[in-house]
Amino acid sequence: MEAGSSSFKKLKFGKLKVVRQRLLQRYEHQPFVSCLAGFYSCQWKRYQRRRAEPGKCCCKMRECMFFPLLVGAFFLSLVFLYMCGEAKNDYNNFDWYNYETLGFWFLWSLVLLSAAALLFTYITLLLVLALCLLAEGQQLYLHWSHKIGTLIVLSCSVTALFVLSILWGDQWETVRLSLQITAPYLHVGAIAIMVLLSWPVAFHAIRADRKDIQVIIVGPYLAILLFLFLIPLGMYSPCIRQMGTLGPKPELIGHRGAPMLAPENTEMSFQKTIEHGGAGLETDVTISYDGVPFLMHDRNLRRTTNIKEVYPNYVTENAAFFSWDTLQKLNAGKWFFKDKPFSPILVLSKADQNWAMNQTIYKLSDFLRLAERHNKYVIFDLYRPPDKHPYRNSWVNRTLEVIFESGIRPHLVLWLENSMRSFVHSAAPGFQQTMGRKAPVEDLLMSNIVKLNLAYKEMSSEDIRKYAEANITTNLYVINEPWLFSLAWCSGAHSVTTNTVHILKNLNQPLFLMTPKQYNIMWILTDLTSMLLISLIFALHWWRERSFSCCAKDDDPMLESGTYNKFKTELNNMPNVAV
């Protein structure tokens, strides 16, 4: 009898020893859980927090109602950050718009990007803390200060997206185009996130004591996972193509020269474009009051000259109302170092700095002679002079006179101005007639159009192919980012207008280029690997819960639930067992 009692005691102590070890293993996570709960809930003490009971909600009703706001703030801030990141191609346009509105130059684009990154980082950290607490079986309680922060992130993201949609709505087209490049990689990232989420999902689903609760937890997760597995079936990217089907690299046309290396629309800027191998030069032409066509993008001289110092009373005067003698007295280079229109500004040599500082307004005739000497195409926007200007009605004729006098070969001129096109074609049949908008092929051929000059947001591989079949080439503007240039290359564009000739010249093939076979392998391997990992995670949680519950078959209240919030009682009530 005593032998049987002794054996029973040994068995009981052995059982307690196993349970004690398991409880202590969980107890060892206390420093980690304390950090999570401290940052998320400001609950640094163990007695301040509770574990989620099996089969019950992971938080109170008020927290359940707020958690979707946290998730919503995350996704909206992600969209805001993604939009700002992909809009980098047009930062200069954004800053220029604000300059026209506010009257002074500042890199507002970088402020916007920094704000988006800050909002996203903060809300992401909160969400990661919440998921880690769920993975540890803790009840969620978001501190009131973080709730205010979440509402701020949510309201700022919504407001920013709304305002940008009104003022800069065409950037959604940039986002759409970017997805043609990034979608395959975003898909892999989304699958990786789902694998990480499988840990808390499996933890709470396996511990749930009711089937309906398990379905509520696992059902949406599996639905989203299945959607992500199948979404590549609807993806399209021109950069996923068979070997040997990629066309030649698009030619590079310097937008106002090389405005990241020198002051825009100056001789130095165009010289830098030529130095870096640009095939063409793009500019803007205004006619002075005495009939001299010169290069100027803005309607006034405030941004790109020192007129505020030389003629402070004429800062907002239309540039076309100045005589050429007056324009020659202005400096067109010092502003480049003062305003720093692009960030980061490249470091120039001492000689280049001196050269840039002494730039003046450039005449169209000098610009054309430079292009002729180096055999470069020219394309320009021709601004009609304002009312009461002596060349208001003869600006096209005057421009043609200067072009003929310069001696540039006609085929190097891409004539863009649509006014009096038939007259220009009859006077200079050698010009390459260029249209600035899409039109039916028949209409373009009737107008002798041989080239389209389109905003990159109108990029379409089908349209480019259709026009190419009619011997009409396509130029896209303004493309600065390598990913966007890669997309234009894969779409079949023949040339692009860019601020970054010095960067794009180094691309020997499009970024993200892959064959359909390579993409299918990537897709299948991602799905199979994720399915394997998710299955292992669910199996691990099932095994852990099953093995732990095996120790509670005797209906011992102390061992029945094994919940974490009873650690102190359980450990104190257990006899000390030597390991």
Number of C-alpha atoms within 10 A of each C-alpha: 6 7 8 9 10 11 12 12 12 12 12 11 16 13 13 18 18 14 20 19 12 13 20 13 11 13 14 10 11 13 12 13 23 19 16 23 27 17 18 23 22 18 19 17 13 14 9 10 19 18 18 21 20 19 17 14 15 21 20 12 9 9 14 14 11 16 19 11 15 23 17 16 26 25 17 20 29 20 18 24 23 17 21 25 19 21 20 17 20 18 21 17 13 17 20 21 15 17 16 12 9 10 12 13 17 16 19 16 21 16 11 16 19 15 17 24 18 15 24 23 16 16 24 19 14 22 18 13 21 24 20 19 23 22 17 21 22 23 20 25 23 22 16 11 11 18 15 11 17 25 15 14 24 23 15 19 25 17 12 16 20 13 12 17 13 10 12 13 13 12 18 16 15 20 19 14 23 19 17 16 22 14 18 20 14 12 17 18 13 13 21 15 12 19 19 15 17 20 22 20 21 23 22 26 23 24 20 19 13 13 12 12 17 18 14 11 17 17 13 11 16 14 11 12 19 12 11 17 21 12 13 15 8 6 11 13 20 19 22 19 17 12 10 6 8 17 12 13 20 23 20 26 31 32 29 27 31 30 24 21 25 29 28 27 31 25 22 24 24 29 18 20 27 23 12 19 16 26 22 27 29 20 23 19 21 25 31 23 19 15 18 19 24 24 23 26 20 15 15 18 23 20 22 22 23 19 21 15 10 14 11 11 10 15 18 13 13 16 24 27 17 16 15 19 11 11 20 13 13 21 19 26 25 19 18 22 14 9 14 16 21 16 12 8 13 11 9 12 9 9 9 14 16 13 14 25 18 14 22 21 22 20 21 24 21 14 20 24 17 19 22 19 10 12 15 21 22 22 25 19 16 22 18 19 22 14 9 9 17 16 20 14 13 12 20 20 15 15 20 14 12 17 19 14 12 17 13 22 18 17 15 19 24 23 24 21 19 13 11 10 17 14 12 19 16 10 12 18 14 15 19 21 25 26 22 14 10 13 12 8 16 10 10 20 14 8 15 18 19 20 23 23 21 19 16 22 18 15 21 17 17 11 15 20 17 14 21 17 11 13 14 20 21 24 25 23 19 23 25 20 18 18 19 21 25 23 26 28 25 25 21 24 26 21 23 29 30 28 28 25 30 19 13 21 16 10 12 8 13 19 17 16 21 16 13 14 12 12 16 12 11 14 18 12 12 17 19 12 14 21 16 11 14 19 14 14 20 19 14 15 20 17 13 14 15 13 11 18 14 12 17 17 9 9 10 10 9 14 19 15 15 21 17 18 16 15 16 12 10 18 14 9 10 14 12 12 10 5 6
